[in-house]
């Protein structure tokens, strides 16, 4: 599979341990960004991943590009543009205190850029992966995402879209997200989103309480968006910051499959788990696996990501296979 991922590359600055921000004056730095996370995860799984973005022409932009290149992502289309590097700050979860995120990404190079040669950039691609974060950043980023999806449809390239609703970003945009997100989902064949995302898109409430209610939401989305063929989602139950229960499901127009819950304890970092899930599902579907296998691959990669600091999943197919086989002991 050749997957083209379009979105903003970021630097993530995290308080060490489980401190609040700036209590010790130290921050751990990682490269982040939802679409870049998917690109890295796909490359680690052996797929051809291409990243399209814009970063500033300075050492911060260099570091972000170098990070993706190190894991096999084709970063040659990443352009340099005026502006700054987008940042976000994380206060990690502790006990019953959830993690909190502070964004600092206004007037970034990506948010200001908007001109991309999609005819050239999508050449030979099987998939274009987008998320709802890009249109939440600026008018130009929204236009670029829509132009990318239109070009993909014209070229017969499938589009996957991860809802990734970020209320803080949309609040700064001061606009109704529904028309923009609906236009993008209308061009997608694969949607990563749960009943809450569908409620936002359709303007009516759906419940995630039980498989029947989730199926109801999926069927409503299929009716509203004719191009949509697959909806992939997870269900998370957080007991505390160190103990979550996670399951995955995939709905198509004809069938549904839901995994059993996996108990996750000793969580190191849950940020990026949704991107790992998306990569696992896409890797399976575009390499000829069925929906049940795709759900299991996505869940496996999401679960593994909880044990790894930083935004990115760096696991291989062998790691997925070991997880699904129940292997938990030292591999020698």
C-alpha positions, 0 to 999 in steps of 0.5 A: 500500500502507498498511503499519503498522509496530509496534516500538521507536524508538531512538537509535543512538550510534556511535563516529566513523570506526572508533574504539572506543566513547568513545576520543575522547569523541564519538558520532554520533547517529542514529534507529534501530529495525528497524520504524521503518527499514522504515516510513521506507524504504516512505515513501521508496518512495511507500507509505503508512507508519504507525508505532506505538510509544511514546516518552518525553515529552521531547526525545529522544522528540520527535527520534525522532518528528520524524525519521520525520515528515520522511520522510513516515511517519505518526507520529500513532499514536506515544504518549508513555509513562513510561520512557526512550528506548531506546539502542544503541551501535555500535563500527564494523567495521574491517579484520577486526574486526567491528562490535559493539553494546551495548544500553541499552534496559531499562525504556524507554517502549516496553518498558513500554507495552502497551495499543494499540487495534489495531481502530482502528490497523489500520483501512484497513491492507493490511499489519502489519509486526512483528519478533522484536525487540519480544517480546525486550524485555519481556512487555508488548511481546510481548503487544502484538505478539501482540495486533497480529497477532491483530487483523490476522488478524481484520481480514484484514490480512496480517502480515509478520514479520522474525525479527531474532533478538537473542541479547543481548536474549533473554538478559536476558529469560531465557526460551525465545524459540521459543514466542513467536516461533513464535506470531507466525510462525504468524500471518504470511503473509510471513517474513523469515528464513534457515535459522538463523531456521528452525532456531531456530523448528523446533528442528532444524538446517538448512544454508544451504550452497547453494540446495538446502539453503535450499529444504529449510529453507523447505519445512520452515517452510511445513509447520510454519506453514500461514499462511506463503506467502512467505519472503524472505532474504539470504545474506551473505559477509563478506570483510572490513569493506569487502568483502561479497558479498550475494544474495537469495532468495524462496521460496513454496510452489510456487517459488523464486528466487535472485539472483546475488551482488553485490560490495559494496566501500567499505562505509559502514554495513551496519546497517539493510540487512536492514530495507531489504531487507524494505522493498524486498520488501514494496514490490514484492509489495504493488504487484503485482510477482512474486517475482523482481522482489521479490527484486531490489528487496529486494537493490537497496535492501539494497545501496544502504543499505551506502553510507549512514550511519545506520539508514535507507534513504532511497532512491526507486524511481528509485534502485532502477531505476538500480541494477538497470540497472547505472547507477553513474556520476554522475547529472546 
